[in-house]
């Protein structure tokens, strides 16, 4: 590629990525030369500033027409802009948690590494949102995955964490290999890795044997990415990793990594298998023929996540199974593929981002106070800190999907979408309702501890870190605001993303 061709590209569409990668490199150098005893929190504040700068640059690109560079390997379309906003918002809130994490909780020695590894993982997710090629999608996936593996195992002296991190790495490597094998089938059948070129080739598919091979490719890619989503039965790494990892890392895996996982699932399944004909031009796409498989995984994920969460005594482990259940809810939208599919998934991940990160902020405070993450440690929280207890209560009822919260609107959108596709999915909708009711038991179990159980320790919560305060204010306000006025999100999407109509253009 000549210098003239390189300079002809519109590199401004990659401004958010350039900011993140530049600051990640800067933090690496600063951490290297900083005195060992100097507080690394300043690196976290620099990272937060970088994320806000990236968000400002992205907002400046909202009105820009869809564009692509580097032979369509990097695309800035409505899908990329919308989900990149979610990743950046979630990343900023996680860093606020990280700078408030107590130094004596086992992360101080590696605090500098945490910040630039976190930004590197965030960069991987951002690359995935704008990838127009299987190769760049895979690079973004591995950038996120490898950073996550290291973050999950940062506390080297914690034997429990070492075990969970090893499970994470081994299972993640196997899942990556399966995904790559499925991608190789797609490349072998089309002769290209570009998503738009693949879509154009597969629309004219007429060979039944090719359709069979594409079906195998779909299953391998879906199974491999199911691990990234912690969808059943590929979820067993999540409870161990969530429990053992530092709380900011757990929050990162629960929100940012999961959002990026759904991004790559949407990019591949919709772009490739959503247009691949089964019996010649104009026939039913393979993705619609595979809806039953996705429905089974969605149903199993909702059932296993919610039922197993009932028996948990550790709150981070309980939230791991809750996260698994929420992945099942989003997979319902992937099964039904309603006309407002993109908005439904985007809004649910937006609501989940705020609800979950707010809950992890309270968990981090209680863990710092008690030195434990047992649900019993929340006993009497209302007497020790009424504001924290009420805040956690609001976030829990939002996660449960009560009316007046963003969680209710998110689940309502998915539930209605189950009847808006080419065929109605009554069984899946019924499973969604039943498992949502089951979730009330473990969410309200925490509230019972907070409001109706005596505290073992009556000491008050004092001097709440400013980062935690910011996270709690933002997450509670957003969880209520988007529940009472969901039109704010609808209008924002309609005004800025043109109903995601440029996804396959």
Secondary structure, DSSP 8 states (H G I E B T S, - for coil): --HHHHHHS-GGGGHHHHHHHHHHHHHHHHHHHS-TTS-THHHHHHHHHHHHHHHHHHHHTTTS--EEETTTTEEE-HHHHHHHHHHHHHHHHHHHHHHTS-GGGTTGGGHHHHHHHHHHHHHHHHHHHTB-BHHHHHHHHHHHHHHHHHHHT--TT-HHHHHHHHHHHHHHHHHHHHHHHHHHHHHHHHS--BHHHHHHHHTT---HHHHHHHHHHHHHHHHHHHHHHT-TTS-HHHHHHHHHS-HHHHHIIIIIIHHHHHHHHHHHIIIIITT-BSSSTTS-BHHHHTHHHHHHHHHHHHHHHHHHHTT--BHHHHHHHHHHHHHHHHHHHHHH--TTHHHHHHHHHHHHHHHHHHHHHHHHHHHHHHS--BGGGGTTHHHH-HHHHHHHHHHHHHHHT-TTSHHHHHHHHHHHHTTTSSS--HHHHHHHHHHHHHHHHHHHHHHHHHHHS--S------S--HHHHHHHHHHHHHHHHHHH-THHHHHHHHHHSGGGTTTT-
